[in-house]
């Protein structure tokens, strides 16, 4: 019998196994080669995950001793509630293992982490073209029809 996939917070010892997942996530969104994140951004992000004073957290999915997925969250204040909300910033599973429920496990673990922190909502965004991801997201959350705007400063 195969052990089930375990979702847990990252530890310092996970950095080498987490990094290919992080790089895969960034590549999925076009950040690779000349457009890759600067190394100091990745290193700072990693250190923030391990700092209990930071409102960020990182979860990993482990299957048969290997990391196969990640989820990163950010707890922040809201103007419409006293309780914090949680932004699910990054979600990624190895392409070869997609469709096995790992993404759902990661999202559910983010829900649990957010609830434990007193958050009342978890939200995220994805590209409209992320059809595979959206099939899952439509099962575990509601799409409220918002369109995201941003401007680089």
N, C-alpha and C positions, 0 to 999 in steps of 0.2 A: 504494500500500500504506500502510495506517495504522500509525503507530508504536505499539508496545505500551505498555500502561500501565506507568509507572515508579513503584516504591515507593522512597522515600528518606526520610532524616531531615529534619525541618523545619529551616529556616534563619530568621534574623531577618527576611529579606525576605518570608517567607510569611505573616506575621501577618494581613494584610488578607484574603488568600484563605482562610486557615485559619478565620478567625472565623465565616463563615457555616456552615461544616461543624460547628464547635463548637456554634453556636447551634441548628442543626438536630438535632444529637445530644441536646442538653439538652431541646429541645422534644419530641422523641420520648418522653422519660421524664417529661414533664409540668412541666419547669422552663422556663416562659415566662410573660410578662406579670407578674402579681403574685408568682408563685413563681419567677421567673428568678433565676439566680445573681447575687449582687452583683458589680458590675464589678471590684472589687478582687480577688475570688477568681479571675476569669478572667485578669486581668493577672498575678497572682502565679503562677498555674498556667503561663501562657505563659513567664514568666521562668524558672521552674524547668526547663522543657523545654530551655532554652538554657544552663543552668548545668551544666558537666561534673561538679561536685561533688554534684549531686542524683542520686538513684537513679531518677529518672523519665526517660522518653524519649517522643518523639512522632515518628511516621512519617506521611507523607502519600502518597496515590496521586495521580499526575499523569497526565492524559490529554490529549493535544493542547494542552499548555501551560496547562491549567487543573487546579486541585486538585479532585478528585472523591471523596476519601475520607480518613479519618484513623484512626489507631490509637494509643492511648496505653498505655504500660506502666510498671510499677513493679517494680523489683527489690528483694527484701527477704530477710531471713534466715528460716530455718526451724528449728523445734525437732527435726525428725526427720532432717535432713541438714546437713552442713557447707556444701555448695554453696547458693547463693541460689536462690530461686524467682522466677518472674515472674508478676505479676498483670496480665492484659490488662484494663485498667480501662475503656477506651472504644473502641468500634469503630463507624464510621459511614460509609456511602456515600450519595451523592446518590440519592434515591428513584428518579429517572428513569433511573438507570444500574444499578439492582439487578438481579441475575441475570446479570451479565456477567463474574463472576469476580473483581471488585475486592475484595470482602470476603475471599475466599480468599487472594488475593495479599497483602493486609495481614496476615492471620493468619500466613501462611507467613513474612513478613518479621519479624513479632514473634518467631516461633520462632527464626529465624536470629539476631536481635539477642540474644535470651535465651541461646542456645547460645554465642554469642561472649563473653558475660559470664560463662560458666561455670554458668549455671542448669541445673537438672535437670528442671524442670517449668514449664509455662505453664498457667495456669488462669484462668477468668473466670466470671462469672455473667450471667444475663439474666432478663428477666421470662418467666414461664411462657407468657404470651400472645404472645410474640415468635415466632410460628410460622415466618415466613420466615427469620429468623436461625437458629432451631433446626434447620431443614432443612440449612443449611450446617454448623452446629456438629456435628451428628451425623456428618457426613462427614469432619471434620478432627480430631475429638477424641472422648473418651469422656465420657459423662455418668455420674457416679458416684453419683447419687441423693441428694446432699446437699441439705438445705433450709437456706436462709440466714436467720439471725436478726440483728436489729440493734436498737439503741436510741439515739436521739438524746440526747446529754448536754448 
